Amino acid sequence: MQAVSPADLLECQSLVSLFFRHLDGGALQHAADLFAPDGVWIRQGKPLQGPDGLMREFGHRSTTVTVRHVVSSLALVPESAETVTAYFVLTVYRHDDRTGGGPAPLDGPELVRDATMKLRRLAAGWRIHHLSAKTVFDRNHKT
């Protein structure tokens, strides 16, 4: 059995960051391709299955929304030689109806979530097998 090396952990760390970088930057196919064929993203309570499922959902994204996902407090835990679990805090900044070329106004984060991403080693390299997050703070939540 092959161990998880420091190079593997660096690749897993990059995979977490690249997924959200691609997602925020509009490189949606690149983001989807980071998922395993049987990978699942539980997004807003809805399971999205594999790269094709992500791309179907991405087809419904608004073109007037600017979003940035900030990953912090990242911890990578090897579960086996083929599986690493990434635990992190995901802070989401979102602005709708952006007009013009200037920066979006900054009113603070919209959401803070505790996220878990299961990564699996495939022949093509490390891929996302499962992604889920629990909302901890929600700017729009009314008590």
Contacts in CASP RR format, 6 or more apart in sequence:
PFRMAT RR
TARGET T0000
AUTHOR 0000-0000-0000
METHOD contacts of the structure
MODEL  1
MQAVSPADLLECQSLVSLFFRHLDGGALQHAADLFAPDGVWIRQGKPLQG
PDGLMREFGHRSTTVTVRHVVSSLALVPESAETVTAYFVLTVYRHDDRTG
GGPAPLDGPELVRDATMKLRRLAAGWRIHHLSAKTVFDRNHKT
1 80 0 8 1.000
1 81 0 8 1.000
2 81 0 8 1.000
2 82 0 8 1.000
3 78 0 8 1.000
3 81 0 8 1.000
4 78 0 8 1.000
4 81 0 8 1.000
4 84 0 8 1.000
8 84 0 8 1.000
8 121 0 8 1.000
8 126 0 8 1.000
9 76 0 8 1.000
9 78 0 8 1.000
9 84 0 8 1.000
11 125 0 8 1.000
11 126 0 8 1.000
12 76 0 8 1.000
12 84 0 8 1.000
12 86 0 8 1.000
12 119 0 8 1.000
12 126 0 8 1.000
13 74 0 8 1.000
13 76 0 8 1.000
13 86 0 8 1.000
15 34 0 8 1.000
15 119 0 8 1.000
15 126 0 8 1.000
15 127 0 8 1.000
15 128 0 8 1.000
16 71 0 8 1.000
16 74 0 8 1.000
16 86 0 8 1.000
16 88 0 8 1.000
16 117 0 8 1.000
16 119 0 8 1.000
17 71 0 8 1.000
18 30 0 8 1.000
18 34 0 8 1.000
19 31 0 8 1.000
19 34 0 8 1.000
19 117 0 8 1.000
19 128 0 8 1.000
20 69 0 8 1.000
20 71 0 8 1.000
20 90 0 8 1.000
21 27 0 8 1.000
22 28 0 8 1.000
22 30 0 8 1.000
22 31 0 8 1.000
22 34 0 8 1.000
23 31 0 8 1.000
23 67 0 8 1.000
23 69 0 8 1.000
24 67 0 8 1.000
24 68 0 8 1.000
24 69 0 8 1.000
28 54 0 8 1.000
28 55 0 8 1.000
28 58 0 8 1.000
28 59 0 8 1.000
28 61 0 8 1.000
29 55 0 8 1.000
31 54 0 8 1.000
31 58 0 8 1.000
32 50 0 8 1.000
32 51 0 8 1.000
32 52 0 8 1.000
32 53 0 8 1.000
32 54 0 8 1.000
32 55 0 8 1.000
32 58 0 8 1.000
33 51 0 8 1.000
34 127 0 8 1.000
34 128 0 8 1.000
35 41 0 8 1.000
35 50 0 8 1.000
35 51 0 8 1.000
35 54 0 8 1.000
35 127 0 8 1.000
35 128 0 8 1.000
35 129 0 8 1.000
36 50 0 8 1.000
36 120 0 8 1.000
36 122 0 8 1.000
36 127 0 8 1.000
36 128 0 8 1.000
36 129 0 8 1.000
37 50 0 8 1.000
37 51 0 8 1.000
38 49 0 8 1.000
38 50 0 8 1.000
38 129 0 8 1.000
39 49 0 8 1.000
39 50 0 8 1.000
39 127 0 8 1.000
39 128 0 8 1.000
39 129 0 8 1.000
39 130 0 8 1.000
40 47 0 8 1.000
40 48 0 8 1.000
40 49 0 8 1.000
40 50 0 8 1.000
40 129 0 8 1.000
40 130 0 8 1.000
40 131 0 8 1.000
41 47 0 8 1.000
41 48 0 8 1.000
41 50 0 8 1.000
41 54 0 8 1.000
41 128 0 8 1.000
41 130 0 8 1.000
41 131 0 8 1.000
41 132 0 8 1.000
42 48 0 8 1.000
42 130 0 8 1.000
42 131 0 8 1.000
42 132 0 8 1.000
42 133 0 8 1.000
43 57 0 8 1.000
43 131 0 8 1.000
46 57 0 8 1.000
48 54 0 8 1.000
48 56 0 8 1.000
48 57 0 8 1.000
62 96 0 8 1.000
64 96 0 8 1.000
64 97 0 8 1.000
64 98 0 8 1.000
65 94 0 8 1.000
65 95 0 8 1.000
65 96 0 8 1.000
65 98 0 8 1.000
66 94 0 8 1.000
66 95 0 8 1.000
66 98 0 8 1.000
66 104 0 8 1.000
67 92 0 8 1.000
67 93 0 8 1.000
67 94 0 8 1.000
67 95 0 8 1.000
68 92 0 8 1.000
68 93 0 8 1.000
69 90 0 8 1.000
69 91 0 8 1.000
69 92 0 8 1.000
70 90 0 8 1.000
70 91 0 8 1.000
70 92 0 8 1.000
70 93 0 8 1.000
71 88 0 8 1.000
71 89 0 8 1.000
71 90 0 8 1.000
72 88 0 8 1.000
72 89 0 8 1.000
72 91 0 8 1.000
73 87 0 8 1.000
73 88 0 8 1.000
73 89 0 8 1.000
74 86 0 8 1.000
74 87 0 8 1.000
74 88 0 8 1.000
75 86 0 8 1.000
75 87 0 8 1.000
75 88 0 8 1.000
76 84 0 8 1.000
76 85 0 8 1.000
76 86 0 8 1.000
77 84 0 8 1.000
77 85 0 8 1.000
77 86 0 8 1.000
77 87 0 8 1.000
78 84 0 8 1.000
79 85 0 8 1.000
81 121 0 8 1.000
82 120 0 8 1.000
82 121 0 8 1.000
83 118 0 8 1.000
83 119 0 8 1.000
83 120 0 8 1.000
83 121 0 8 1.000
83 129 0 8 1.000
84 118 0 8 1.000
84 119 0 8 1.000
84 126 0 8 1.000
85 116 0 8 1.000
85 117 0 8 1.000
85 118 0 8 1.000
85 119 0 8 1.000
86 115 0 8 1.000
86 116 0 8 1.000
86 117 0 8 1.000
86 118 0 8 1.000
86 119 0 8 1.000
87 114 0 8 1.000
87 115 0 8 1.000
87 116 0 8 1.000
88 115 0 8 1.000
88 117 0 8 1.000
89 112 0 8 1.000
89 113 0 8 1.000
89 114 0 8 1.000
89 115 0 8 1.000
90 111 0 8 1.000
90 112 0 8 1.000
90 113 0 8 1.000
90 114 0 8 1.000
90 115 0 8 1.000
90 133 0 8 1.000
91 109 0 8 1.000
91 111 0 8 1.000
91 112 0 8 1.000
91 113 0 8 1.000
92 109 0 8 1.000
92 110 0 8 1.000
92 111 0 8 1.000
92 112 0 8 1.000
92 113 0 8 1.000
93 106 0 8 1.000
93 108 0 8 1.000
93 109 0 8 1.000
93 110 0 8 1.000
94 110 0 8 1.000
94 111 0 8 1.000
95 104 0 8 1.000
95 105 0 8 1.000
95 107 0 8 1.000
98 104 0 8 1.000
107 139 0 8 1.000
108 139 0 8 1.000
109 137 0 8 1.000
109 139 0 8 1.000
110 138 0 8 1.000
110 139 0 8 1.000
110 140 0 8 1.000
111 135 0 8 1.000
111 137 0 8 1.000
111 138 0 8 1.000
111 139 0 8 1.000
112 135 0 8 1.000
112 136 0 8 1.000
112 137 0 8 1.000
113 133 0 8 1.000
113 134 0 8 1.000
113 135 0 8 1.000
113 136 0 8 1.000
114 133 0 8 1.000
114 134 0 8 1.000
114 136 0 8 1.000
115 131 0 8 1.000
115 132 0 8 1.000
115 133 0 8 1.000
115 134 0 8 1.000
116 130 0 8 1.000
116 131 0 8 1.000
116 132 0 8 1.000
116 133 0 8 1.000
117 128 0 8 1.000
117 130 0 8 1.000
117 131 0 8 1.000
118 128 0 8 1.000
118 129 0 8 1.000
118 130 0 8 1.000
118 131 0 8 1.000
119 126 0 8 1.000
119 127 0 8 1.000
119 128 0 8 1.000
119 129 0 8 1.000
120 126 0 8 1.000
120 127 0 8 1.000
120 128 0 8 1.000
120 129 0 8 1.000
END
